[in-house]
Amino acid sequence: MKHNFSRRDFLKVAGVGLGALSFRPFKLLDAYYEKLYTPKRLPQFPGSEIIGRLTDDTDVRKIPSPLDASGLDTSLGVLRADTLIPWDREVIGSVPGLVNQKYLETSQGYIWSSRVQPTKNFPNTPITEMPAGKAGFWAEVTVPYIDLTVDGVIASPWMQDHITYNFPPRVYYGQVIWIDQVRTTNGYPEYRWNEGADGHGYGYGAYGEFFWLDGAGVKVLTEQDVAPISPDVDPNEKKIVASVTYQTLSCFEGSNEVYFCRIASGQTYDSFGVESDELATPVGELHTHWKIISKNMTAGDSQAGYSTPAVPWNTFVSGDGVAIHGAFWHNDFGERRSHGCINVKPEDAKWIFRWTTPYISLEQSEARMTWPEHGTVVNVTELKL
């Protein structure tokens, strides 16, 4: 399955923690495992309206450019991945060779905006028991992140990476997860996230991993949250136009553009950095044919693979591997960087998911169509010079 810059890639690039598992003292390893199984409340988040979450280890610079007028490095230091900072304002700076030139101005200095996910802190009043007659429910993360408590085995590539790099397992703003249990035994409501084959995450299958999290960090979704947008418009009048040249996406109803967003489409080089269309987003007339609220995406090997749980609001447009979906692991919209998919912000992916056909209810969770049946037409264009 083609995909994008993943949590696996993020952990490799970030290089966080104390190094590889084999080089860590046993006492530190024991402490890490003990924390994995310890219940956790939400942390105190910054009070700003928008909160920036660093998606990688990132330089803080004295000016919005990697070099000053004398050609000297402008770095004042490095902030670690998942550091949270108030989102003050964005300014235009200089990032040689890339489209994205925006920097986030902070009290500490300037940070390249492509490495900062804009999030918000909207805590919720959690439920204290499972809804009557329901096997589970969908929930959307509405805070910058939630620390997870492991329940059961540790076996998935996703968790193995976290252990190797001494990084805490978390879910992030904009992710959508399937909850199948509620408990209050630790003095506050906790939800159990189940992404196994018997849940609705369609991901880990036989790994048998489960995670508990503070219920205040997620919103229990209702049918209204996924209600179709513009259902009175003839589906044949709806069309998406995505430009891999300009990294934009527009939704049209007839000749009227009703939605616009930036994208991050497939790369123009392969896993070894050689120029290639191996990871490029397909160009031409595509069609929505498979939609699923949230999906684990895991493929490849330890060198070139990825393992990303709870990818939200998936609208597949080519085969089983190319989708328009939410990306919470970067803010690099405007650059080609995925493994073929069309990355958009989670809120953009949610709007597109609700607007395109076939329409999907929470009860359904997903729907597939078989050619020649199809949903909304998606024209992917590229300007050849």
Secondary structure as UniProt FT lines:
FT   HELIX           7..14
FT   TURN            17..18
FT   HELIX           21..23
FT   HELIX           26..36
FT   STRAND          51..54
FT   STRAND          58..61
FT   TURN            69..70
FT   STRAND          75..79
FT   TURN            81..82
FT   STRAND          84..86
FT   STRAND          89..92
FT   TURN            96..97
FT   STRAND          102..105
FT   STRAND          110..112
FT   HELIX           113..115
FT   STRAND          116..119
FT   TURN            132..133
FT   STRAND          137..141
FT   STRAND          145..147
FT   STRAND          149..152
FT   HELIX           157..164
FT   TURN            165..166
FT   STRAND          170..172
FT   TURN            173..174
FT   STRAND          176..183
FT   TURN            185..186
FT   STRAND          190..193
FT   TURN            197..200
FT   HELIX           205..207
FT   STRAND          209..214
FT   HELIX           215..217
FT   STRAND          218..220
FT   HELIX           223..226
FT   TURN            231..232
FT   HELIX           235..237
FT   STRAND          238..243
FT   TURN            244..247
FT   STRAND          248..253
FT   TURN            254..255
FT   STRAND          256..262
FT   TURN            271..272
FT   TURN            278..279
FT   STRAND          284..287
FT   STRAND          290..299
FT   TURN            302..304
FT   STRAND          306..318
FT   TURN            319..321
FT   STRAND          322..326
FT   TURN            333..334
FT   STRAND          342..344
FT   HELIX           346..355
FT   TURN            362..364
FT   STRAND          366..368
FT   TURN            371..372
FT   STRAND          377..381
//
